[in-house]
Amino acid sequence: MRSRLSLCSAGLVLALTACSAADEVDEYSSIPLTIWADEDRAQAMRTFAEAFARDANRPVEVIVVDHEELRASFLSSHATGLGPDLLVGPHDWTGELAAAGAIVPVGLESGDADLFSPGAVDAVSYEGEVYGVPYATENLALFRNTDLAPEAPTSLEDMLETGTDLVDSGSVSQALSIQVGVEGDAYHIHPFFTSAGGYLFGEDASGDPDPTDLGVAAPESIAAFELLAELGEEGSGVLNRSTDSANATSLFTSGQAPFLVSGPWSVASAQEEGVPFAVDPVPSFAEGAKARPLIGVQAFYVASGASDPDLGQSLAQAILDDPELSVILHEADPRVPALDEALQMVTDQDPNLEAFQRAGEGGLPMPAIPEMELVWSPFSQASADIIGGADPAEALAEAERLIVEGFGE
């Protein structure tokens, strides 16, 4: 299944080719397998391609597509019969891609789930079928400056008391760094939102997200944001729109905030700046539910028009049989390996990986249903508006109106 010509003509790609070590290949194995990935995963996929080419006994070609265009390009290529053999992307694309018939099940069985991080296989499942091969997981955790806060907080209130005391003493400029921004950030506010009792989707009988039970403006969610509003700009000011993706990590690494809610992508910055830190679970409200970060899974998807009809099975088997493939991916892109055996292999090198996995226990897999895509922007904007002082009921009602309107399109 080839699309190199069409994508190159659109100016979207950079091709990175890795060939099998075999000196001679037959006519079939000389046809490259193509992988589409975004620019953030290009290096990891290039390294993986070199290793997987040996398992597949075929050249493997990585084509880099801009992240903002990757999913739409993949869907349009499916409709036209052109496109890659494999797609690399987050698990919350699963529902939309499977519903469109653009990807096929990969051959993992329910028993295989025990070989991966809890929830990783469920995250790439849709209507009872496993559609992706997980290779990495990610979730939010609490970074704690151990010089400023030697003990892990027992609750959200405990954390904020420590942070506020440090502000009052002049040791830091703000109690907590968590990105909000003027457009909001549904992903980062989610742990506090769920601890306060809110929810995005209910669950159906099988435990999957139920799009008919939208919780954005449910009474529980309104009550949750009334509590979060007390931490906003017209309350204590702990949550504020001036902290965004551009400065959230640097506020922590520069010592201006003792705590940071972020993911494994912030580890390198903290280490480079020499900040003494520990990774803890995101704390919950003392009288609330457990804070539930959204669990993200990075996965390989097999295109329904892949040149090799057994590609899904062979890829899944290669990942299971050779954990070194997962280690290679981790070394090129330091996310937490989804395969337990690979995680054990790299934890000695970086104990923070195991800490992130612990922080994700009890988390909520990012809903892998098509409707979730319509939730992000309105819900994020409502959260920013409420933190800025807007009425929670009104802001959430408007967000739900926009989401439901999108459902009908």
Backbone torsions as a table, in degrees:
resi	resn	phi	psi	omega
1	MET	NA	110.2	-170.3
2	ARG	-120.5	139.6	177.4
3	SER	-139.7	13.9	-172.6
4	ARG	-59.0	-43.7	-177.3
5	LEU	-63.6	-47.3	-176.7
6	SER	-65.7	-39.2	-179.6
7	LEU	-71.8	-38.5	179.1
8	CYS	-62.5	-37.8	179.9
9	SER	-64.2	-24.2	178.0
10	ALA	-88.1	-4.2	177.6
11	GLY	70.9	28.2	-173.3
12	LEU	-101.7	-12.3	-165.3
13	VAL	-123.8	159.0	168.1
14	LEU	-129.1	120.6	-177.0
15	ALA	-91.9	133.4	178.5
16	LEU	-125.8	114.8	-171.5
17	THR	-111.5	134.3	175.6
18	ALA	-123.4	126.9	-175.3
19	CYS	-103.1	155.0	177.4
20	SER	-65.0	150.9	179.5
21	ALA	-73.7	-12.8	-179.0
22	ALA	-63.9	138.1	179.9
23	ASP	-72.3	-31.4	-177.9
24	GLU	-132.1	140.1	176.3
25	VAL	-132.6	149.9	179.9
26	ASP	-78.7	180.0	-173.2
27	GLU	-61.1	-40.5	-178.3
28	TYR	-68.3	-46.9	-175.7
29	SER	-73.6	-9.0	177.2
30	SER	-81.3	-10.2	177.6
31	ILE	-79.2	120.7	-175.8
32	PRO	-67.8	144.5	163.7
33	LEU	-82.5	137.4	-179.3
34	THR	-111.6	136.4	176.5
35	ILE	-118.9	129.4	171.8
36	TRP	-99.6	132.1	177.3
37	ALA	-147.7	160.5	177.8
38	ASP	-85.9	175.7	-173.6
39	GLU	-64.3	-29.2	-178.7
40	ASP	-70.3	-23.8	-176.6
41	ARG	-108.4	5.8	-174.4
42	ALA	-60.7	-47.6	-177.4
43	GLN	-64.3	-42.9	178.8
44	ALA	-61.7	-41.2	-178.7
45	MET	-71.0	-33.1	177.2
46	ARG	-62.6	-44.9	179.5
47	THR	-66.0	-42.4	178.5
48	PHE	-62.4	-40.5	-177.9
49	ALA	-59.2	-40.0	-179.8
50	GLU	-62.5	-38.6	-179.0
51	ALA	-78.6	-43.4	-176.4
52	PHE	-69.5	-26.6	178.1
53	ALA	-58.7	-33.6	179.2
54	ARG	-70.2	-38.5	178.3
55	ASP	-69.9	-39.2	-176.6
56	ALA	-82.9	-14.7	-175.1
57	ASN	54.5	39.3	178.0
58	ARG	-146.9	152.7	170.4
59	PRO	-63.6	148.0	177.7
60	VAL	-125.0	124.4	-175.2
61	GLU	-112.2	124.9	178.9
62	VAL	-99.9	125.4	178.4
63	ILE	-115.0	122.6	-175.2
64	VAL	-92.2	123.2	179.9
65	VAL	-120.0	138.1	178.5
66	ASP	-52.2	135.2	-174.8
67	HIS	-55.5	-40.3	-176.8
68	GLU	-67.3	-18.2	-177.2
69	GLU	-111.0	-6.6	-170.2
70	LEU	-61.7	-52.3	-175.8
71	ARG	-66.3	-45.7	-179.8
72	ALA	-63.7	-39.0	178.6
73	SER	-65.0	-38.8	179.2
74	PHE	-64.9	-43.8	179.6
75	LEU	-64.9	-41.0	179.9
76	SER	-69.9	-34.3	178.1
77	SER	-67.8	-33.2	175.5
78	HIS	-64.1	-41.9	-178.2
79	ALA	-65.6	-29.5	-177.7
80	THR	-97.8	-2.9	179.5
81	GLY	83.2	10.0	177.7
82	LEU	-116.6	160.7	178.4
83	GLY	140.5	-172.4	-173.7
84	PRO	-88.4	176.4	170.4
85	ASP	-84.8	-38.4	-176.7
86	LEU	-128.6	146.5	174.8
87	LEU	-124.1	138.2	175.3
88	VAL	-110.6	125.9	-179.0
89	GLY	-169.1	177.4	-179.6
90	PRO	-74.1	155.0	-173.5
91	HIS	-68.0	-21.4	-177.5
92	ASP	-73.6	0.5	169.9
93	TRP	-82.9	-12.8	-169.9
94	THR	-53.9	-51.4	-175.1
95	GLY	-60.8	-47.2	-178.3
96	GLU	-64.0	-44.1	-178.0
97	LEU	-68.5	-40.4	179.9
98	ALA	-68.4	-41.8	179.9
99	ALA	-63.3	-30.3	179.4
100	ALA	-82.9	-5.2	-178.2
101	GLY	74.0	18.5	-175.9
102	ALA	-85.2	-17.7	179.3
103	ILE	-129.9	163.4	-178.3
104	VAL	-125.3	157.5	175.5
105	PRO	-58.3	149.1	-172.2
106	VAL	-101.7	-1.0	175.2
107	GLY	92.4	2.1	173.7
108	LEU	-72.4	140.3	178.9
109	GLU	-101.2	165.1	-178.5
110	SER	-58.7	-34.3	179.1
111	GLY	-66.3	-23.7	179.2
112	ASP	-69.0	-19.0	-177.4
113	ALA	-59.0	-30.2	-178.4
114	ASP	-68.6	-15.0	-179.6
115	LEU	-86.0	-9.0	-177.4
116	PHE	-115.3	169.4	175.4
117	SER	-56.2	147.1	179.8
118	PRO	-54.0	128.4	176.8
119	GLY	87.7	-10.2	-174.8
120	ALA	-65.5	-44.5	179.9
121	VAL	-72.2	-38.6	176.6
122	ASP	-59.3	-35.8	-176.3
123	ALA	-64.2	-29.0	-178.6
124	VAL	-104.7	22.5	177.9
125	SER	-104.8	149.7	180.0
126	TYR	-148.4	122.9	179.7
127	GLU	50.5	45.1	173.2
128	GLY	84.3	-1.2	179.9
129	GLU	-115.5	144.7	177.6
130	VAL	-91.9	117.2	-173.6
131	TYR	-106.8	-2.3	-178.5
132	GLY	-140.2	156.7	173.5
133	VAL	-105.0	106.0	-177.7
134	PRO	-67.0	140.1	174.0
135	TYR	-127.8	-15.8	178.5
136	ALA	-155.1	153.9	175.3
137	THR	-126.0	161.7	177.0
138	GLU	-155.6	146.9	177.1
139	ASN	-158.9	164.8	178.2
140	LEU	-78.4	154.0	174.2
141	ALA	-148.3	178.8	178.2
142	LEU	-104.7	118.7	169.8
143	PHE	-84.1	131.6	-178.5
144	ARG	-126.3	123.5	174.7
145	ASN	-71.8	110.6	-172.2
146	THR	-73.7	-17.1	172.7
147	ASP	-72.9	-39.9	-177.3
148	LEU	-85.6	-32.4	-177.9
149	ALA	-135.8	85.8	-174.3
150	PRO	-64.6	-27.9	-176.0
151	GLU	-109.3	141.5	176.5
152	ALA	-66.1	136.7	-179.5
153	PRO	-68.1	146.0	179.3
154	THR	-88.0	-14.4	-179.8
155	SER	-161.0	170.7	175.6
156	LEU	-61.7	-42.1	179.6
157	GLU	-63.1	-39.4	178.8
158	ASP	-63.3	-42.9	177.9
159	MET	-60.9	-46.8	-177.1
160	LEU	-68.5	-31.6	176.1
161	GLU	-65.0	-43.5	177.4
162	THR	-62.3	-46.9	-179.6
163	GLY	-62.6	-41.6	-179.0
164	THR	-66.7	-39.6	177.3
165	ASP	-61.9	-38.1	179.2
166	LEU	-68.6	-35.8	175.4
167	VAL	-65.2	-46.2	-177.9
168	ASP	-62.1	-31.4	-179.4
169	SER	-83.5	-6.7	-179.5
170	GLY	84.2	9.0	-178.1
171	SER	-76.1	-30.5	-179.9
172	VAL	-138.6	168.7	-179.8
173	SER	-100.2	-20.3	175.7
174	GLN	-149.8	152.6	-171.4
175	ALA	-74.4	-28.9	-174.1
176	LEU	-151.6	141.3	172.5
177	SER	-111.4	116.6	175.3
178	ILE	-145.6	128.1	-173.1
179	GLN	-71.8	132.8	176.9
180	VAL	-124.6	-65.5	179.7
181	GLY	73.9	170.0	-176.3
182	VAL	-71.6	-20.3	178.9
183	GLU	-102.9	1.8	177.9
184	GLY	76.6	172.5	-178.8
185	ASP	-152.8	95.2	-177.0
186	ALA	-60.0	-36.9	-176.7
187	TYR	-63.3	-46.2	-175.2
188	HIS	-77.7	-29.7	-179.1
189	ILE	-81.6	-14.5	-172.1
190	HIS	-56.9	-44.1	179.9
191	PRO	-58.5	-44.1	179.2
192	PHE	-68.8	-37.3	179.2
193	PHE	-60.3	-45.8	-178.9
194	THR	-72.3	-35.9	177.3
195	SER	-63.3	-32.2	178.8
196	ALA	-81.0	-2.5	174.2
197	GLY	107.6	0.4	-178.1
198	GLY	-83.3	165.2	176.2
199	TYR	-153.4	152.9	179.1
200	LEU	-91.6	-49.8	177.2
201	PHE	-132.2	144.4	168.7
202	GLY	-75.4	-174.7	-179.9
203	GLU	-119.7	145.4	175.9
204	ASP	-84.4	-173.7	-175.0
205	ALA	-61.2	-27.3	-179.1
206	SER	-91.1	1.4	179.1
207	GLY	88.7	5.2	179.1
208	ASP	-86.4	155.8	177.3
209	PRO	-57.5	135.6	-176.7
210	ASP	-108.8	105.3	-177.7
211	PRO	-66.0	-14.7	176.9
212	THR	-80.2	-10.5	177.2
213	ASP	-116.0	77.2	-179.7
214	LEU	-84.3	123.2	-173.7
215	GLY	-101.4	6.3	-173.2
216	VAL	-54.9	-46.0	-178.8
217	ALA	-110.9	21.8	176.5
218	ALA	-66.0	155.0	179.4
219	PRO	-53.0	-37.0	179.8
220	GLU	-64.5	-37.3	-178.8
221	SER	-74.4	-36.9	176.0
222	ILE	-62.7	-43.9	178.9
223	ALA	-63.2	-36.7	179.1
224	ALA	-62.5	-44.1	-178.4
225	PHE	-76.6	-23.1	171.4
226	GLU	-63.7	-36.3	176.7
227	LEU	-71.2	-42.4	179.6
228	LEU	-66.9	-31.1	178.8
229	ALA	-61.6	-28.8	177.8
230	GLU	-65.6	-20.7	177.1
231	LEU	-95.1	-1.1	-174.8
232	GLY	-84.8	-164.9	-171.3
233	GLU	-68.8	-23.8	176.2
234	GLU	-99.1	6.9	174.8
235	GLY	-115.8	-124.1	-177.7
236	SER	-75.1	-18.8	179.0
237	GLY	81.2	7.9	178.9
238	VAL	-63.6	-40.3	175.1
239	LEU	-97.1	126.9	-179.1
240	ASN	-149.2	151.3	-175.8
241	ARG	-75.8	-10.4	178.6
242	SER	-76.5	-14.7	174.9
243	THR	-93.7	119.0	-175.8
244	ASP	-138.0	-169.4	-176.3
245	SER	-64.9	-23.0	-177.1
246	ALA	-78.5	-28.0	-173.4
247	ASN	-126.5	-4.1	-174.6
248	ALA	-59.4	-48.7	-178.3
249	THR	-68.7	-40.8	-177.3
250	SER	-67.0	-29.3	175.9
251	LEU	-61.4	-35.9	178.3
252	PHE	-77.1	-48.0	-175.1
253	THR	-68.9	-22.5	177.4
254	SER	-89.1	-0.2	177.8
255	GLY	83.7	9.9	-179.7
256	GLN	-83.1	-16.2	177.0
257	ALA	-136.6	136.0	-177.7
258	PRO	-80.9	-17.3	-177.2
259	PHE	-132.3	148.0	178.0
260	LEU	-141.0	130.0	171.1
261	VAL	-96.1	112.6	-177.8
262	SER	-159.3	-174.9	-177.9
263	GLY	-113.4	-173.6	-176.4
264	PRO	-62.3	-16.6	178.3
265	TRP	-67.4	-14.4	179.6
266	SER	-93.2	-6.6	-177.2
267	VAL	-61.6	-47.1	-176.5
268	ALA	-59.2	-42.0	179.8
269	SER	-63.4	-42.3	179.6
270	ALA	-64.6	-40.0	179.4
271	GLN	-68.7	-41.3	-179.8
272	GLU	-62.8	-34.7	-179.7
273	GLU	-84.5	-4.4	178.0
274	GLY	72.4	25.8	179.9
275	VAL	-78.6	126.4	174.8
276	PRO	-73.9	120.9	-174.7
277	PHE	-144.6	159.0	171.2
278	ALA	-126.9	156.7	178.5
279	VAL	-111.2	119.6	-178.6
280	ASP	-121.3	163.2	170.8
281	PRO	-62.4	150.1	174.3
282	VAL	-63.3	125.7	-175.7
283	PRO	-71.6	154.5	-179.6
284	SER	-103.3	160.5	169.9
285	PHE	-60.6	141.6	-175.7
286	ALA	-58.0	-38.0	-179.2
287	GLU	-105.4	14.9	-175.8
288	GLY	-106.3	-172.9	175.9
289	ALA	-79.0	172.0	177.5
290	LYS	-65.9	134.5	174.8
291	ALA	-65.9	129.0	-175.6
292	ARG	-118.7	98.7	174.4
293	PRO	-67.5	151.8	174.2
294	LEU	-75.0	133.5	179.9
295	ILE	-95.9	122.9	176.5
296	GLY	-104.0	139.9	178.2
297	VAL	-124.0	127.9	173.1
298	GLN	-90.7	136.6	-171.8
299	ALA	-145.9	159.7	168.5
300	PHE	-94.7	132.6	173.2
301	TYR	-113.8	143.3	178.6
302	VAL	-102.0	123.5	-179.0
303	ALA	-65.5	144.5	-179.3
304	SER	-65.6	-19.9	178.3
305	GLY	-106.4	24.3	-178.2
306	ALA	-57.5	146.6	-176.6
307	SER	-65.5	-25.9	178.6
308	ASP	-112.4	111.8	-177.4
309	PRO	-64.9	-18.0	179.4
310	ASP	-100.0	12.8	-174.4
311	LEU	-60.5	-42.0	-178.6
312	GLY	-59.0	-46.6	-179.6
313	GLN	-64.9	-43.3	-177.4
314	SER	-68.4	-36.9	177.8
315	LEU	-66.1	-47.6	179.8
316	ALA	-58.8	-43.6	-179.0
317	GLN	-66.0	-37.9	178.7
318	ALA	-63.8	-42.0	179.1
319	ILE	-63.5	-42.3	-178.6
320	LEU	-70.8	-40.7	-175.7
321	ASP	-77.3	-26.2	-174.1
322	ASP	-128.2	82.6	-179.3
323	PRO	-60.1	-17.7	178.7
324	GLU	-61.9	-28.2	176.1
325	LEU	-61.3	-41.5	178.5
326	SER	-68.8	-35.9	177.5
327	VAL	-64.9	-41.0	177.6
328	ILE	-59.2	-44.3	178.1
329	LEU	-62.1	-42.2	-179.7
330	HIS	-63.4	-43.0	-177.5
331	GLU	-65.4	-29.8	178.9
332	ALA	-85.5	-26.1	-178.0
333	ASP	-146.6	94.1	-166.0
334	PRO	-72.4	66.2	169.2
335	ARG	-95.8	167.6	-178.8
336	VAL	-74.1	120.8	179.5
337	PRO	-58.7	137.7	179.6
338	ALA	-78.7	-28.4	-180.0
339	LEU	-79.5	123.0	-174.8
340	ASP	-57.1	-42.1	-177.9
341	GLU	-63.1	-38.7	178.0
342	ALA	-68.5	-39.2	178.6
343	LEU	-60.6	-41.6	178.6
344	GLN	-63.1	-33.4	-178.1
345	MET	-69.5	-28.9	-174.9
346	VAL	-106.2	-10.6	-176.5
347	THR	-63.0	-35.6	179.0
348	ASP	-60.7	-30.8	179.8
349	GLN	-77.7	-31.6	-176.8
350	ASP	-145.5	93.0	-178.7
351	PRO	-63.3	-15.9	178.1
352	ASN	-63.3	-26.1	-179.6
353	LEU	-61.7	-45.6	179.5
354	GLU	-66.6	-34.6	178.0
355	ALA	-64.0	-39.6	176.9
356	PHE	-66.4	-38.7	178.2
357	GLN	-62.9	-42.0	177.3
358	ARG	-62.8	-39.3	-180.0
359	ALA	-65.6	-23.2	-180.0
360	GLY	-88.2	-6.9	-179.5
361	GLU	-63.2	129.1	-176.6
362	GLY	83.2	2.5	177.5
363	GLY	-70.7	174.7	-177.5
364	LEU	-112.5	117.4	175.2
365	PRO	-55.3	132.4	179.3
366	MET	-53.2	123.9	-175.4
367	PRO	-52.1	120.8	-176.9
368	ALA	-98.2	49.8	177.5
369	ILE	-117.9	150.3	-176.9
370	PRO	-55.5	-32.0	-175.9
371	GLU	-66.9	-21.9	-177.2
372	MET	-62.4	-33.9	-178.4
373	GLU	-59.5	-29.3	-178.1
374	LEU	-82.5	-9.8	-177.2
375	VAL	-87.3	-35.7	-169.2
376	TRP	-51.4	-58.8	-171.3
377	SER	-66.9	-50.8	-179.7
378	PRO	-62.5	-40.8	-179.1
379	PHE	-67.5	-41.2	177.5
380	SER	-59.7	-47.0	-178.3
381	GLN	-63.1	-39.9	178.0
382	ALA	-61.9	-40.4	-179.7
383	SER	-64.0	-41.7	178.2
384	ALA	-64.7	-42.2	-179.2
385	ASP	-63.0	-41.7	-179.6
386	ILE	-67.1	-42.9	177.1
387	ILE	-61.4	-30.3	177.8
388	GLY	-82.2	-4.9	176.3
389	GLY	119.5	-0.7	179.8
390	ALA	-70.6	157.0	178.3
391	ASP	-68.3	125.7	-177.0
392	PRO	-58.7	-45.5	-177.6
393	ALA	-61.8	-43.9	-178.7
394	GLU	-68.4	-43.8	-177.9
395	ALA	-65.5	-41.1	-179.3
396	LEU	-73.3	-34.3	176.4
397	ALA	-63.4	-40.4	178.1
398	GLU	-67.1	-39.9	177.0
399	ALA	-61.5	-44.6	-179.8
400	GLU	-65.7	-36.7	177.9
401	ARG	-60.2	-45.2	-179.5
402	LEU	-65.7	-37.9	-179.7
403	ILE	-66.9	-48.8	-179.6
404	VAL	-62.9	-37.8	176.6
405	GLU	-60.5	-39.6	177.6
406	GLY	-66.8	-35.9	178.1
407	PHE	-58.5	-33.5	-175.4
408	GLY	-82.3	-8.3	-177.3
409	GLU	-80.8	NA	NA
